[in-house]
C-alpha cells in the first residue's frame, strides 16, 4: 500500500495527537498539526521524494497490541466523539467554529514558541512572537487569525519534534488509548507537552476541563471529512494510519523537507 502523509489546515502536531483521540478514534483511532506552512487546502500529499514509512515488520513490533488499541479507540469514537463532533459542526455556524479553532491555535503558539527556541530556530521563534502579539492584541484574544492573513505563518513544534531535531530516534510505533498514533519518542514527550499546555495554568478546574473538551471536539469536527476519506480509501485503515502518521512525523521533524528520518528496524525475535 502506498504511504501517504497529510497536512490539515488549522491542525498543529499537538492537535493531531489530541485529535487522534479523534482521527484515530475516527478512522480507527485519536493533542496535526499542521498550520506549519499556513497554506490553504485541507489535504495534500507528502512532498515529492519523501521516503515511505517503514513497513510493519520494521517499525511496528507491537502490532497485535496496537491493533487492539486501534479497535478500542475506533469504538469509542463511533460511540461518543464522532456523534458529538458531528452535532457541533452541524449546529455551530462556520464563523464561530473558525473563531474557536483560532483561539486554540493562538494558545498553542505559546508552546510552539518554546519549542522553536529549544530548536534554536530564530525565524520560527521571531514569527511566533509576532503571531502571539498580533493575534492576542488585535485578534480579540486569538479569535481572529490576523497574523496568517498578514503572511506571518505558524511554525508548529512540539517536544517530540524537539527531541527528534536533536537526534533522538522515533522508536517503534505505538497506539495509545485515547491519544491514538504515536511513537516511543513522542509518547515520552507527551507529559512535557501537557506540562507546556497553557490551559494547564487555568486554576478553575471546571473551566479548564470545559476548554479541553471544547478543543478536542473542535479538532475532531475538523477531521470529519478526513476520517471519511481514509475509511473509503484504505483497504486496511490501521496500516494506512500507521504509515501516514510515521511519514508525517518524520516530515514534521525535518520541517517539511523530503527524505524523512533514518529508517529504523525493531525486531523482537
C-alpha positions as CSV (number, residue, x, y, z in Angstrom):
1,X,0.0,0.0,0.0
2,X,1.3,3.5,-0.9
3,X,2.3,5.5,2.2
4,X,0.8,9.0,2.3
5,X,1.0,11.9,4.7
6,X,-1.5,14.7,5.3
7,X,-1.3,18.4,6.3
8,X,-4.5,19.6,7.8
9,X,-5.3,23.3,7.8
10,X,-5.6,24.5,11.3
11,X,-4.1,21.5,13.0
12,X,-0.9,21.6,14.9
13,X,1.1,18.5,15.7
14,X,-0.2,18.7,19.2
15,X,-3.7,18.8,18.0
16,X,-3.1,15.8,15.8
17,X,-2.3,13.8,18.9
18,X,-5.2,15.2,20.8
19,X,-7.4,14.8,17.7
20,X,-6.0,11.4,17.3
21,X,-8.4,10.9,20.1
22,X,-10.4,12.0,17.1
23,X,-8.7,10.9,14.0
24,X,-7.5,7.5,15.2
25,X,-10.8,7.5,17.2
26,X,-12.4,8.1,13.8
27,X,-10.6,6.3,11.1
28,X,-10.0,3.8,13.8
29,X,-8.2,5.9,16.3
30,X,-7.1,9.7,18.2
31,X,-3.0,16.6,21.4
32,X,-1.8,17.6,13.1
33,X,-1.0,19.9,13.2
34,X,-0.5,21.3,10.6
35,X,-0.6,25.1,10.1
36,X,3.1,25.0,9.7
37,X,3.1,26.3,6.2
38,X,-0.1,28.3,6.6
39,X,-1.3,27.4,3.1
40,X,-4.9,26.7,2.2
41,X,-6.1,23.3,1.3
42,X,-7.5,20.5,3.5
43,X,-5.4,17.5,2.4
44,X,-2.2,17.4,0.4
45,X,0.2,14.6,-0.5
46,X,3.6,14.3,1.0
47,X,6.4,16.3,-0.7
48,X,7.9,14.6,-3.7
49,X,10.8,12.4,-2.9
50,X,9.7,11.7,0.7
51,X,10.6,8.2,1.7
52,X,7.8,5.8,2.6
53,X,7.3,4.9,6.2
54,X,8.9,1.7,7.4
55,X,7.0,-1.5,7.0
56,X,5.2,-3.0,9.9
57,X,8.0,-5.6,10.4
58,X,10.5,-2.8,10.7
59,X,8.8,-0.1,12.9
60,X,5.7,-1.8,14.3
61,X,6.9,-4.7,16.5
62,X,3.9,-4.2,18.9
63,X,1.3,-4.6,16.1
64,X,-1.0,-7.0,18.0
65,X,-1.3,-4.6,20.9
66,X,-1.5,-1.6,18.6
67,X,-4.4,-3.1,16.6
68,X,-6.3,-3.8,19.8
69,X,-5.9,-0.2,20.9
70,X,-6.9,0.9,17.4
71,X,-10.2,-1.0,17.7
72,X,-10.8,0.3,21.2
73,X,-10.3,3.9,20.1
74,X,-12.4,3.4,17.0
75,X,-15.3,2.0,19.0
76,X,-15.1,4.9,21.5
77,X,-15.0,7.4,18.7
78,X,-18.0,5.9,16.9
79,X,-20.0,5.8,20.1
80,X,-19.1,9.2,21.6
81,X,-16.7,11.6,20.0
82,X,-17.8,11.4,16.3
83,X,-21.5,12.0,17.1
84,X,-20.7,14.9,19.4
85,X,-18.3,16.4,16.8
86,X,-20.9,16.0,14.0
87,X,-23.6,17.8,16.1
88,X,-21.0,20.5,16.9
89,X,-20.3,21.0,13.2
90,X,-23.9,21.0,12.2
91,X,-25.2,23.3,15.0
92,X,-22.5,25.9,15.3
93,X,-22.1,28.4,12.5
94,X,-18.9,28.2,10.5
95,X,-17.6,31.6,11.7
96,X,-18.0,30.5,15.3
97,X,-16.1,27.3,14.7
98,X,-13.3,29.2,12.9
99,X,-13.1,31.5,16.0
100,X,-12.8,28.5,18.3
101,X,-10.1,27.0,16.2
102,X,-8.2,30.3,16.0
103,X,-8.4,30.7,19.8
104,X,-6.9,27.3,20.5
105,X,-4.3,27.9,17.8
106,X,-3.2,31.1,19.5
107,X,-2.9,29.3,22.8
108,X,-0.9,26.6,21.1
109,X,1.5,29.2,19.7
110,X,2.9,29.6,23.3
111,X,4.2,26.1,23.3
112,X,5.2,26.4,19.6
113,X,7.4,29.3,20.7
114,X,9.1,27.4,23.4
115,X,10.0,24.5,21.1
116,X,11.2,26.8,18.4
117,X,13.5,28.4,20.9
118,X,14.7,24.9,22.1
119,X,15.5,24.1,18.5
120,X,17.4,27.4,18.0
121,X,15.1,28.4,15.1
122,X,15.5,32.1,15.0
123,X,12.9,32.8,12.3
124,X,10.3,30.5,13.7
125,X,10.8,32.0,17.2
126,X,10.5,35.6,15.9
127,X,7.5,35.0,13.7
128,X,5.7,33.1,16.5
129,X,6.3,36.0,18.9
130,X,4.8,38.3,16.3
131,X,1.9,36.0,15.8
132,X,1.1,35.9,19.5
133,X,1.3,39.7,19.8
134,X,-0.8,40.4,16.7
135,X,-3.5,37.8,17.3
136,X,-3.8,38.4,21.1
137,X,-3.9,42.2,20.9
138,X,-5.6,42.8,17.6
139,X,-7.4,39.5,17.1
140,X,-9.6,39.7,20.1
141,X,-7.6,37.3,22.2
142,X,-6.9,35.0,19.3
143,X,-10.4,34.6,17.9
144,X,-9.2,36.3,14.7
145,X,-6.1,35.0,13.0
146,X,-4.9,38.3,11.7
147,X,-1.3,37.2,11.6
148,X,-1.9,34.5,9.0
149,X,-3.8,37.0,6.8
150,X,-0.7,39.2,7.1
151,X,1.6,36.4,6.0
152,X,3.1,35.6,9.4
153,X,2.9,31.8,9.2
154,X,2.6,29.4,12.1
155,X,5.7,27.3,13.0
156,X,4.2,24.3,14.7
157,X,6.6,22.5,17.0
158,X,6.1,20.1,19.9
159,X,8.5,18.5,22.3
160,X,8.6,15.2,20.3
161,X,9.8,17.2,17.3
162,X,12.3,19.0,19.5
163,X,13.7,15.6,20.7
164,X,13.8,14.5,17.0
165,X,15.6,17.7,16.0
166,X,18.4,16.9,18.5
167,X,18.8,13.4,17.2
168,X,16.6,11.3,19.4
169,X,15.2,8.4,17.3
170,X,11.5,7.9,16.9
171,X,11.5,4.4,18.2
172,X,8.8,1.8,17.5
173,X,5.2,2.8,16.5
174,X,2.7,2.6,19.3
175,X,-1.1,3.3,19.5
176,X,-2.1,4.9,22.8
177,X,-5.5,4.5,24.4
178,X,-7.5,7.7,23.6
179,X,-4.4,9.6,22.3
180,X,-4.0,7.4,19.2
181,X,-1.0,7.0,16.9
182,X,2.4,7.8,18.4
183,X,6.0,6.5,18.7
184,X,8.1,5.7,21.8
185,X,9.8,9.1,21.5
186,X,6.5,11.1,21.1
187,X,5.0,9.1,24.0
188,X,7.9,10.1,26.2
189,X,7.4,13.7,25.2
190,X,3.6,13.7,25.9
191,X,4.0,14.6,29.6
192,X,6.2,17.6,28.7
193,X,3.7,18.7,26.0
194,X,0.9,18.5,28.6
195,X,3.0,20.5,31.1
196,X,3.7,23.1,28.4
197,X,0.0,23.5,27.5
198,X,-1.1,27.0,28.8
199,X,-4.6,25.6,29.6
200,X,-2.9,23.8,32.4
201,X,-2.4,27.2,34.1
202,X,-6.2,27.8,34.3
203,X,-6.9,27.4,38.0
204,X,-10.6,26.9,37.7
205,X,-10.9,23.2,37.1
206,X,-14.4,23.2,35.5
207,X,-13.4,26.0,33.1
208,X,-10.1,24.2,32.3
209,X,-11.9,20.9,31.7
210,X,-14.5,22.6,29.6
211,X,-11.9,24.2,27.4
212,X,-10.1,20.9,27.0
213,X,-13.2,19.2,25.9
214,X,-14.1,22.0,23.5
215,X,-10.7,21.9,21.9
216,X,-11.0,18.1,21.4
217,X,-14.5,18.4,19.9
218,X,-13.4,21.2,17.6
219,X,-10.4,19.3,16.4
220,X,-12.5,16.2,15.8
221,X,-15.1,18.2,13.9
222,X,-12.4,19.5,11.5
223,X,-11.2,15.9,10.9
224,X,-14.7,14.5,10.0
225,X,-14.1,14.8,6.2
226,X,-10.6,13.4,6.5
227,X,-11.7,10.4,8.5
228,X,-14.4,9.6,5.9
229,X,-11.8,9.9,3.1
230,X,-9.5,7.5,4.9
231,X,-12.2,5.0,5.6
232,X,-13.1,5.0,1.9
233,X,-9.5,5.0,0.6
234,X,-7.8,2.4,2.8
235,X,-8.1,-1.3,2.4
236,X,-6.6,-1.7,5.9
237,X,-7.2,1.6,7.8
238,X,-4.8,0.6,10.6
239,X,-1.9,0.2,8.1
240,X,-2.8,3.3,6.3
241,X,-3.0,5.3,9.5
242,X,0.3,3.9,10.7
243,X,2.3,4.6,7.5
244,X,0.9,8.1,7.0
245,X,1.5,9.0,10.7
246,X,5.1,7.8,10.7
247,X,5.8,9.6,7.4
248,X,4.1,12.8,8.6
249,X,6.0,12.9,11.9
250,X,9.3,12.3,10.0
251,X,8.5,15.3,7.7
252,X,7.5,17.4,10.7
253,X,10.9,16.9,12.4
254,X,12.6,17.9,9.1
255,X,10.3,21.0,8.7
256,X,8.7,19.6,5.5
257,X,12.0,18.5,3.9
258,X,11.9,15.4,1.8
259,X,13.7,12.3,2.9
260,X,12.4,11.8,6.5
261,X,14.3,10.4,9.4
262,X,16.6,7.4,9.1
263,X,14.7,4.2,8.8
264,X,14.9,2.1,11.9
265,X,14.3,-1.6,12.5
266,X,12.8,-3.0,15.7
267,X,12.8,-6.8,15.6
268,X,11.5,-8.6,18.7
269,X,12.7,-12.1,17.5
